[in-house]
Amino acid sequence: MGAMTAPAIPAPRAPGAGDSVRVPSPGHAGFSRRFVLAVSTGSVLNPINSSIIAVALVAIGHTFGAGAAATTWLISALYLATAIGQPAMGWLAPSLGVLVVARVILGLGTSAAYPAAMAMVRAQARRLRTDPPGSVLGALAVAGQVTMAVGPPLGGLLIALGGWRLTMAINIPLAAVGAGFALAWLPADEPARLRLRAFDLPGAALFAATLTALLLFLMNLRTHPWWLLGVAAVLAATLTWRERAAHSPFIDVRMLASNRALVATYLRFGVTMLVTYCFIYGWTLWLEQAAGKSVATAGLLMMPSFAAAAGVAALASRSRRIWPPLAIGAAMLAVGSVSLFVLGSRSPLWILALVSIVFGIQNGLSVVTNQAAMYAQAPRGQTGAAAGLLRTFMYLGAIASAGITGVAFGARATDAGLHQLAVILTVASAVVLAAIFADRGLRRSVQRPRGD
């Protein structure tokens, strides 16, 4: 891991009745492999739920007699909850509506892990008086990519074994493993009071209302509900006014106003993930409905994308520079978007696999580099909140992708719908690429934290 890696600690024994859980001291934990594994495991719950639902949408639609535009609510419900829950936290369904509610609860439950992991990395670096190795931050990104790679084929297998409901139950063992690792291998927190009175409840409520109005607008784009966009704008303005005056704001708008580099990273990442999630969900729907691929085949065709993302992310995390891999990732995003124009329902498997890999390469590069930029640009005392906002913008992109996919496909995915989607993605990726090349400050000053 590097010079600052602490000695390995003994493997934990499963606690028995009456036992107390022994937590390693902060200094003993260091940035060991067990520390990295523990902080990474919890953060994989959200990515695997993001990817595993992709191959389940058609099966769920058949169960409830719903088309593509309706089942995409299963995407947005999770992401709305996580977009709200990330900053705040630094199985069976009789109807589609109840299943959407379950996804909201699931999103809230998985929203704490990533910002908490980033905050723990920052706190551990402060205790050890050193910057964290780049491999530690890279591990968080790689863990998400690896689990997203496992999600589609695992979803196909679970659907074949017991139906789409099993894709929801996968969270139980994953959560149990993550909790066990955290209890056994993460250092104890420093003594602190949980100041509930300081929690900005009005700010959190306004933030949730703003995102909900925006979600409703994006999920109904075919009917052009512009009044919902106006409501979202008014709520956003009220939120900004409220947070500027708050003593302990839910969203630190003053910090954001003075940190344009961080805001640029948020916006860039949000648009990048909009394109990425349009590919993940739109392409999977097209594979099953237009190209006539089975759930298992669709899952396997997604695997090269996430496998490539994981491998590229591992390599990119070793670089101290951010701009070169970020620019390459944006270029690959544009290439992948344009490549959708040449696809048709009779396209050979090797072309489908190649397109999957191109999107995977850009995803691996984009996630690692934008995460590293956020870490470098965020104020040291606000890493957890800043990391939560990075994921919030990621999920805003995902929410927008659900609405755009619904507009492009309507009730069923077709070749024409895929090509319409390609137009939108090409324009969006071109905007990202142009913004990266125009940002001289990003090219000149942003570097990875040192410590390897």
Number of C-alpha atoms within 10 A of each C-alpha: 14 13 9 16 16 16 12 12 13 7 9 14 9 9 12 8 5 6 8 8 14 15 16 17 13 18 12 15 23 25 25 19 18 19 24 22 19 21 25 26 24 27 25 26 25 25 18 25 25 23 27 26 22 27 31 24 26 22 18 20 17 11 12 13 12 18 19 23 23 18 24 26 25 23 26 27 23 27 31 25 25 30 29 27 23 29 24 22 19 22 12 12 12 8 10 19 13 12 20 20 16 19 24 20 15 21 25 22 18 24 29 22 23 27 25 23 24 27 22 19 24 20 20 21 17 13 12 14 9 14 17 25 23 21 22 24 23 22 21 25 27 29 21 26 30 21 25 28 27 19 27 32 23 23 28 25 18 21 19 13 10 10 15 25 17 17 23 19 13 18 18 9 10 16 17 11 14 20 14 18 20 20 16 20 25 24 20 14 11 8 6 6 6 8 7 8 8 12 15 18 14 15 21 20 13 21 21 18 18 23 21 18 18 23 24 18 23 24 25 17 15 15 9 12 14 13 11 19 18 14 16 23 15 13 20 18 14 15 23 20 13 18 22 15 11 16 11 14 21 23 23 17 17 13 15 15 11 10 14 12 18 23 19 17 21 24 17 23 24 23 23 28 25 26 29 25 25 26 25 23 23 25 24 27 28 23 25 22 18 20 19 14 17 14 26 19 19 23 28 19 25 30 24 22 26 30 23 23 31 28 17 22 31 21 16 25 27 15 15 16 20 25 23 14 21 26 22 16 25 27 18 22 29 24 18 27 28 19 18 22 17 11 17 18 15 10 11 10 11 10 13 19 16 16 22 23 22 22 27 31 26 29 27 30 29 30 26 27 30 20 24 24 23 23 24 16 19 20 15 14 11 17 25 29 24 28 24 29 24 27 26 25 22 26 27 27 23 30 30 26 30 29 25 27 26 29 21 23 22 16 14 17 25 20 21 14 19 23 20 18 26 23 14 15 27 20 14 18 27 17 16 22 21 13 15 21 14 11 13 11 11 18 17 11 10 18 19 23 18 11 16 16
